[in-house]
Every structure is written in C-alpha cells, then in structure tokens.
C-alpha cells in the first residue's frame, strides 16, 4: 500500500528533528530520502533539518563509528 501511495506522489517532504548521533533515526531518514530519489525518478524530495538535526549538515565532523549522516546528506 505504501508503495502505491509513494508512486503516486510527486513531492515528498521529510522533517528530521533528532540528533545525528545516539540513535539511527536521522540517519535512517536520510537513507530513506536517498532511496526514494533512486527508486522514483522525478520525485521531488525535500529534507528539512530542524533543531538537533541541523548538526547532520555541519562540515568537518569527527563522526563516531557507524554514523555517516553527513555523507548520506551530500548525496541528497
């Protein structure tokens, strides 16, 4: 069902409001945005970083092992 709804959508808005480290919520949201762009060409994906999530986009971060939200954000 989700796949059908997503296929019909032309615009997707993802709001991230969680810190980039400590949980994988922000990272998974960024990965979802990347996958939507890959699977549904022509779909406009907008990612809005709010509050703690803004740290996902800060340059020159020393990321803990396993957290690569900045790398994923560069591909979106």
C-alpha positions as semicolon CSV with decimal commas, in nm:
position;residue;x (nm);y (nm);z (nm)
1;X;0,000;0,000;0,000
2;X;0,279;0,244;0,086
3;X;0,449;0,174;-0,242
4;X;0,134;0,264;-0,435
5;X;0,089;0,590;-0,244
6;X;0,452;0,684;-0,287
7;X;0,439;0,606;-0,657
8;X;0,151;0,849;-0,699
9;X;0,327;1,124;-0,503
10;X;0,539;1,369;-0,692
11;X;0,671;1,550;-0,387
12;X;0,796;1,405;-0,059
13;X;0,878;1,615;0,246
14;X;1,086;1,461;0,526
15;X;1,123;1,650;0,852
16;X;1,413;1,538;1,071
17;X;1,408;1,656;1,432
18;X;1,654;1,420;1,601
19;X;2,024;1,448;1,675
20;X;2,257;1,284;1,426
21;X;2,426;1,070;1,690
22;X;2,295;0,846;1,966
23;X;2,014;0,692;1,762
24;X;1,979;0,600;1,397
25;X;1,659;0,798;1,338
26;X;1,820;1,088;1,149
27;X;2,049;0,856;0,955
28;X;1,759;0,631;0,851
29;X;1,551;0,930;0,745
30;X;1,836;1,047;0,521
31;X;1,877;0,697;0,380
32;X;1,502;0,689;0,307
33;X;1,528;1,019;0,117
34;X;1,816;0,878;-0,089
35;X;1,627;0,558;-0,167
36;X;1,313;0,746;-0,275
37;X;1,523;0,953;-0,517
38;X;1,679;0,637;-0,654
39;X;1,361;0,429;-0,687
40;X;1,122;0,701;-0,804
41;X;1,296;0,924;-1,056
42;X;1,125;1,257;-1,096
43;X;1,002;1,263;-0,737
44;X;1,094;1,586;-0,562
45;X;1,239;1,504;-0,219
46;X;1,274;1,786;0,034
47;X;1,459;1,720;0,360
48;X;1,414;1,977;0,638
49;X;1,658;1,962;0,929
50;X;1,516;2,108;1,249
51;X;1,656;2,161;1,600
52;X;1,922;1,896;1,682
53;X;1,906;1,754;1,330
54;X;2,082;2,063;1,193
55;X;2,405;1,908;1,319
56;X;2,368;1,646;1,041
57;X;2,478;1,911;0,791
58;X;2,774;2,059;0,980
59;X;3,104;2,026;0,790
60;X;3,425;1,868;0,924
61;X;3,263;1,640;1,178
62;X;3,450;1,364;1,354
63;X;3,178;1,103;1,339
64;X;3,161;0,802;1,570
65;X;3,200;0,464;1,402
66;X;2,886;0,363;1,216
67;X;2,738;0,713;1,187
68;X;2,771;0,870;0,845
69;X;2,473;1,107;0,819
70;X;2,687;1,384;0,667
71;X;2,799;1,153;0,386
72;X;2,442;1,049;0,313
73;X;2,325;1,411;0,321
74;X;2,578;1,503;0,049
75;X;2,408;1,260;-0,191
76;X;2,057;1,401;-0,140
